[in-house]
Amino acid sequence: MTFTLAAGVPVAWLVARASGLVALVLLTVSVMLGLALSTRLLGNRRGKLLFGWHQTIAWTALAMLVLHMTALALDPTIGFGLTGVLVPGAAPWRPLPVAAGIVTAWLMLALALSFRVRRRIGQRRWRLIHYATFAAFAIALYHAINVGSDLTGTRGLIIAGAIAAPVVWLTYARILMPRPGGRRAPVSPPAPVSATGPPTPPEERRVGAPA
């Protein structure tokens, strides 16, 4: 049975559109929050709380993406089925952009699961895995522009630019800003040793006190 609105639009298609947009917005917010945490732009005091939000938003984005894919699989007008929404390149309609969306989904699943194994694999490996976030965001934006009906034309490019701009800016900030604690404090040169006694204090050398 196909549920449609009065205008003849399948409900599954509307759910797919709405959940896809929400997933893209949540993914963007998660990426922005992760970059802001890595650059310490939000300070250090609320780092644990903000990291929790970062993790929660990532899982919520994944949940919206699962809803998006389920609605597409159930939509009779495009005929994707489970294979079309799970296997890249299997979709009968616009296979390349749709495959990009499927790759994004698998990347987001791997990134979300990485939170669960963070302590087991260590902080360094977890950070390396998390670099896939940039790929997930870029591929998701490509998918939304080339498949989504809400990001078409000039308006769509403006919305896509507004979504990408803060992520690009925070990425540059992440690259250019020095990491906290990355520089060591300069080491003072050792005080000269007197031939007849202990090292001469700096203040005595300034006033000309004898060694």
C-alpha positions in Angstrom: 0.0 0.0 0.0 1.3 3.5 -0.9 0.4 6.4 1.3 0.0 9.6 -0.6 -1.1 13.2 0.2 -3.9 15.0 -1.5 -1.5 16.3 -4.1 -0.6 12.7 -5.0 2.9 13.0 -3.5 4.0 9.8 -1.7 4.6 10.3 2.0 7.8 8.2 1.8 9.2 10.8 -0.6 8.4 13.7 1.7 10.0 11.8 4.7 13.1 11.1 2.6 13.5 14.7 1.7 13.0 16.0 5.2 15.2 13.5 6.9 17.9 13.9 4.3 18.0 17.7 4.9 18.0 17.2 8.7 20.9 14.7 8.4 22.9 17.1 6.3 22.4 19.9 8.8 23.3 17.7 11.8 26.4 16.4 10.0 27.4 20.0 9.4 26.9 21.0 13.0 28.8 17.9 14.2 31.8 18.7 11.9 31.8 22.4 13.0 31.6 21.4 16.7 34.5 18.9 16.2 36.7 21.5 14.5 35.9 24.1 17.1 36.9 21.6 19.9 40.1 20.7 18.1 41.1 24.4 17.7 40.0 25.2 21.3 37.9 28.1 20.1 35.3 27.3 22.6 37.7 27.2 25.5 38.8 24.3 27.7 36.3 24.4 30.6 33.3 23.0 28.7 35.3 20.6 26.5 33.8 17.4 28.0 30.3 18.7 27.7 30.8 19.9 24.1 32.4 16.6 23.2 29.3 14.8 24.5 27.2 17.0 22.3 29.5 16.3 19.3 29.0 12.6 19.8 25.2 12.9 20.3 24.7 15.0 17.2 26.8 12.5 15.2 24.5 9.7 16.2 21.4 11.7 15.6 22.6 12.6 12.1 23.2 8.9 11.5 19.7 8.1 12.7 18.2 10.7 10.3 20.2 9.2 7.5 18.9 5.7 8.3 15.3 7.2 8.2 16.2 8.8 4.9 17.4 5.6 3.4 14.5 3.6 4.7 12.0 6.0 3.2 13.7 5.9 -0.2 13.7 2.1 -0.1 9.9 2.1 0.6 9.1 4.8 -2.0 7.4 3.0 -4.9 8.0 5.8 -7.4 11.8 5.4 -7.7 12.1 1.6 -7.0 15.4 1.6 -5.1 14.7 -1.2 -2.7 17.2 -2.2 0.0 19.9 -3.0 -2.5 19.6 0.4 -4.1 20.1 2.3 -0.8 22.8 0.0 0.7 25.1 -0.9 -2.3 26.9 2.0 -4.1 26.1 2.0 -7.8 23.1 -0.3 -7.5 20.5 2.4 -7.7 18.7 2.6 -11.1 18.4 6.5 -10.9 21.5 8.7 -11.0 23.8 6.0 -9.8 26.9 8.1 -9.1 25.3 10.8 -6.9 23.2 8.2 -5.1 26.4 6.1 -4.6 28.0 9.1 -3.0 25.1 9.3 -0.5 25.5 5.6 0.3 29.3 6.0 0.8 28.5 8.9 3.2 26.2 6.7 5.2 28.8 4.0 5.6 31.4 6.6 6.6 29.1 8.1 9.1 28.4 4.7 10.6 32.1 4.0 11.0 32.7 7.4 12.5 29.8 7.0 15.0 31.1 3.5 16.0 34.6 5.0 16.5 33.3 6.8 19.6 32.6 3.4 21.2 36.1 2.0 20.6 38.0 5.3 21.3 39.6 4.0 24.5 40.5 0.7 23.0 42.3 2.0 19.8 43.8 5.1 21.5 43.5 8.8 20.9 46.0 8.9 18.0 44.3 6.2 16.0 40.9 7.6 16.8 41.9 11.0 15.4 43.2 9.4 12.2 39.9 7.7 11.7 38.1 11.0 12.4 39.8 12.6 9.4 37.2 10.7 7.3 34.7 13.3 8.6 36.0 15.7 6.0 35.3 13.2 3.2 31.9 12.3 4.6 30.9 16.0 4.7 32.2 16.8 1.2 30.6 13.7 -0.4 27.3 14.4 1.4 27.2 17.9 0.0 27.9 16.6 -3.4 25.1 14.1 -3.0 22.7 16.8 -1.8 23.5 19.2 -4.7 23.2 16.6 -7.4 20.3 14.5 -6.1 18.3 16.6 -3.6 15.4 18.6 -5.0 15.8 21.3 -2.4 19.4 22.3 -3.4 18.8 23.0 -7.1 19.5 26.1 -9.1 21.0 29.4 -7.7 19.1 29.0 -4.4 20.6 25.6 -3.9 24.1 26.8 -4.5 23.7 29.7 -2.1 22.4 27.3 0.6 25.3 24.8 -0.1 27.8 27.7 0.1 26.3 28.8 3.5 26.6 25.2 4.7 30.2 24.8 3.5 31.6 28.2 4.5 31.8 27.7 8.3 33.3 24.3 7.8 36.0 25.6 5.4 36.8 28.5 7.7 37.1 26.2 10.8 39.3 23.9 8.7 41.7 26.7 7.9 41.7 27.7 11.5 42.5 24.1 12.5 45.4 24.1 10.1 46.8 27.6 10.8 46.2 28.0 14.5 49.0 26.6 16.7 48.0 23.7 18.9 47.8 24.4 22.6 51.0 23.2 24.3 52.6 22.7 20.9 55.5 25.1 21.7 57.9 24.6 24.5 58.9 27.4 26.8 62.3 28.8 25.9 65.2 27.5 27.9 67.3 30.1 29.7 71.0 29.8 29.1 73.0 28.5 32.0 74.6 31.1 34.3 78.4 31.4 33.9 80.4 29.5 36.5 83.0 31.4 38.4 86.4 29.9 38.7 86.5 30.4 42.5 82.9 29.7 43.5 79.3 28.9 42.6 77.4 30.4 39.6 77.0 34.2 39.8 73.3 35.3 40.2 72.1 37.4 37.3 71.1 40.3 39.6 74.6 40.5 41.1 76.2 40.5 37.7 74.0 43.4 36.7 75.0 45.6 39.6 78.7 44.5 39.4 78.8 42.5 42.6 81.9 40.4 43.0 81.7 36.7 42.3 
